[in-house]
Amino acid sequence: MLQRRLVHIASILLASAIICSAACHQTVEPGSKYVATVDRGSMSPDGTMLLRVDRILINNVRWLRFAIFDQSTGALLYQSPDKFQERLRNEFLWGAENRVWVNSSDVGIYYWQKTGDRKSWVKFTWIDDMVPVPEYLIKKDRFLDPKNNFYLREKLKEKGKDKVDIAITPP
């Protein structure tokens, strides 16, 4: 009886570990070469920089953050001080004009734009200025459809728009 109970508990723990592993793993759809994950970096559209996503552990909580490296030398150009909870949905990708985009189900959509030299980057909140969004995010996030998002609908009205502008990232 005890042995059966232990086998049952072990199978529940194994199933839970498999489900958690699958849920926490970032997947990349075909055709999304500008998306970076913990398992795979991504080259910038102009081919000069590499976007990497790192996992960090703080107080037993797993977080993600990104870093940008020079493609030719491997030198670190920028390390984001922002971190994103790994257990939530996060997407890290390059967009038009070599912007780095983060779409987080926790904190929203942000992008980083380099200013001056390649080591200076500035963070922007997308909802405030609504620059064109990478096509990948439009396809991936139903909340970028104003029909599904009241707040977005109101922000678009303020800007005199009825839909989110799409930026096509170079092939």
C-alpha positions in Angstrom: 0.0 0.0 0.0 2.7 2.5 1.0 4.8 1.5 -2.1 1.7 2.2 -4.4 1.2 5.6 -2.7 4.9 6.5 -3.2 4.7 5.5 -6.9 1.5 7.6 -7.3 3.2 10.7 -5.6 6.3 10.2 -7.7 4.3 10.1 -11.0 2.4 13.3 -10.0 5.7 15.1 -9.2 7.2 13.9 -12.6 4.1 15.1 -14.5 4.2 18.5 -12.7 7.9 18.9 -13.6 7.3 18.1 -17.2 4.4 20.6 -17.4 6.4 23.3 -15.7 9.3 22.7 -17.9 7.2 23.0 -21.0 5.4 26.1 -19.7 8.5 28.0 -18.8 10.4 27.2 -22.0 10.2 30.0 -24.6 9.3 28.7 -28.0 10.1 30.4 -31.3 7.8 30.2 -34.3 9.2 29.6 -37.8 10.0 32.8 -39.6 10.8 34.7 -36.4 14.6 34.9 -36.8 14.7 38.2 -34.9 13.3 36.7 -31.7 15.8 35.8 -29.0 15.3 33.3 -26.2 17.4 31.8 -23.4 18.4 29.1 -25.8 19.0 31.2 -28.9 20.4 34.6 -29.6 19.3 36.7 -32.5 21.2 38.9 -34.9 20.1 42.5 -35.5 18.5 43.3 -38.8 21.7 45.1 -39.9 23.8 42.2 -38.8 26.1 44.2 -36.4 24.6 43.2 -33.0 23.5 40.1 -31.2 20.6 40.1 -28.7 20.8 37.5 -25.9 18.4 36.6 -23.2 19.8 35.5 -19.9 18.2 33.8 -17.0 19.0 35.1 -13.5 17.9 33.9 -10.1 17.0 36.5 -7.4 15.6 35.2 -4.1 14.7 31.9 -5.7 12.7 33.7 -8.4 13.7 33.2 -12.0 14.0 36.3 -14.1 14.9 37.1 -17.7 16.9 40.1 -18.9 18.5 40.9 -22.2 22.0 42.0 -23.3 23.3 43.4 -26.6 26.7 42.4 -28.0 28.8 43.5 -30.8 28.6 40.8 -33.5 32.1 41.0 -34.7 34.0 41.4 -31.4 31.6 39.8 -28.9 31.9 42.9 -26.7 29.0 43.8 -24.4 27.3 46.9 -25.7 24.3 47.1 -23.3 23.0 45.1 -20.4 19.4 45.9 -19.5 18.8 46.7 -15.9 15.2 45.7 -16.4 14.2 42.1 -15.6 11.1 40.1 -16.4 9.6 37.2 -14.5 10.3 34.0 -16.4 7.1 32.4 -15.4 5.1 34.9 -17.4 5.0 35.4 -21.2 7.9 37.4 -22.4 9.2 38.0 -26.0 12.5 39.6 -26.8 13.1 40.6 -30.4 14.7 43.0 -32.8 12.5 45.4 -34.8 12.9 48.0 -37.5 15.6 50.5 -37.0 17.5 48.0 -34.8 15.1 48.6 -31.9 15.0 45.9 -29.2 11.4 45.1 -28.2 10.2 43.3 -25.1 6.6 42.2 -24.9 5.8 41.2 -21.3 2.4 39.9 -20.2 3.3 41.4 -16.8 4.4 45.0 -17.6 3.5 45.6 -21.2 5.4 46.5 -24.3 8.7 48.4 -24.3 11.4 49.1 -26.8 15.0 50.3 -26.5 16.5 52.6 -29.1 20.2 53.3 -29.4 21.3 56.9 -29.2 24.6 58.2 -30.3 27.1 55.4 -30.0 26.1 51.7 -29.8 26.5 51.6 -26.0 23.8 54.2 -25.3 20.3 52.9 -25.3 17.1 54.5 -24.1 14.0 52.7 -23.0 10.5 53.8 -24.2 7.0 52.7 -23.2 5.3 51.7 -26.5 1.8 52.8 -25.4 3.0 56.4 -24.9 4.3 57.0 -28.4 3.0 54.1 -30.4 5.8 53.8 -33.0 5.1 51.0 -35.5 5.2 47.6 -33.8 7.1 44.6 -35.3 4.8 42.4 -37.4 5.7 39.4 -35.2 4.1 41.0 -32.1 0.9 41.9 -34.0 0.5 38.3 -35.0 1.4 37.0 -31.5 -0.5 39.3 -29.1 -4.3 39.5 -29.4 -4.2 42.5 -27.1 -2.6 44.6 -29.8 -6.0 44.4 -31.6 -8.1 47.4 -30.4 -11.2 45.2 -30.4 -9.7 43.2 -27.6 -8.2 46.1 -25.5 -10.3 49.0 -24.3 -7.2 50.9 -23.0 -5.5 50.6 -26.3 -8.6 51.7 -28.1 -8.7 54.9 -26.0 -5.0 55.6 -26.5 -5.4 55.2 -30.3 -8.3 57.6 -30.3 -6.1 60.2 -28.5 -3.6 59.8 -31.3 -6.3 60.0 -34.0 -5.8 56.3 -35.1 -8.0 53.3 -35.3 -5.4 50.6 -35.4 -1.8 49.8 -34.4 0.8 50.6 -37.1 2.9 47.7 -38.2 6.7 47.9 -38.9 8.0 45.3 -41.3 11.4 44.2 -40.2 13.8 43.6 -43.1 14.1 40.0 -44.2 
